């Protein structure tokens, strides 16, 4: 890896879908040597199997989740149900600094690779277990994805509009993001502790507990004030204006109908003065006017929203956002996720990464969540193909070429799913 921040740190990852794999990618971005162990012959859930256009290759090599959450890793496809599979994992553990696993609670130990086994094999190893609800408790063994965590963590009930039914919320799960970033924190914490003690540690990373700390206000509203937080849509209960307004158009669009919207807010009197000036009514922010104070604006929410709705239709989303920002208010065009790829801000910062892939060719991908200088993160490896680095990794573990060939023939390792023709 180009980055040297975590150079020399060897990470073994047994995780699927998003939180665990994305956290592993972040570690790889910073220079860690990340080895992803994928299941075989069972297809990883991350590698979504779906029809693909002719010539694009097998779908399990081109799924969006696999491509975005598995950069900067070497890939091994291993069958742990074979006689020789467990020994391969044991050797990986013996050489690793960090081992991450996202099986349901208790599963990894039942497979024979629990914390006691790991620290006997490698006393300097840190094991990060990240089942949805944590390693212990009455939910031990429960299986979940981000949808289950967002639901049982309370996040689902806070999303959407006040009058919408409970199931009408965007299918984008916040716990996927919080779990990935918490994994990075856990790994760095484990490495720091090993510097102090010389020994590894077991970190019980409950993804739902990591998510819960994104919602402290909602918890406190109930425990301290006895009020049940309600869905607010684009509104903020203590900030006016705070909404999304239809504009006359623009390059940015968040909907299939081509409508363009802009978000406008003013969290204090100074910002409101800027918005009022853009509206051509500086007197609305002058002393004595009912809208000049926070309490006055809260009481006049509907009237202020009506004024902004009328104003937003006079120009494009970009023009309005620029005008409000220049005046000291808060504003931004509402764009679709894919429009980030054409964002002037991201382009100016060279945030996008150009990545070459065997089947997809050269593609643009989102960049990194942080910038470090002078040792910058880098996208050195695209997402690996199934078992792409089997031979390389097994050689590092001490296996001879003839042994590796035997493992492939016997299904201990693999380099494709399904019929061989599907991978050619």
Secondary structure, DSSP 4 states (H G I P E B T S, - for coil): ----TTTT-EEEEE--SSHHHHHHHHHHHTT-EEEEEEESSSPPTTS------TTS--GGGT-HHHHHS--S-EEEEE-TTSTTHHHHHHHHHHH-SEEEE-SSTTHHHHTT-SHHHHHHH-TT-EEEE--TT-SSSTTTT----HHHHHHHTTHHHHSS-TTS-TT-S-S--HHHHHHHHHHHHHHHHHHHHHHHHSS--EEE--HHHHHHTT-HHHHHHHHHH-------TT-BTTBSSEEEEE-S--S---STT---EEEEE--SHHHHHHHHHHTT-GGGGSTTSGGGSHHHHHHTHHHHHHHHHHHHTTS-HHHHHHHHHHHT-EEEEE--GGGGGG-HHHHHTT--EEEEETTTEEEEE---S---SSS-----SPPPPTTTTHHHHHHHTT--HHHHHHHHHHTSB-S-SSSGGGG-
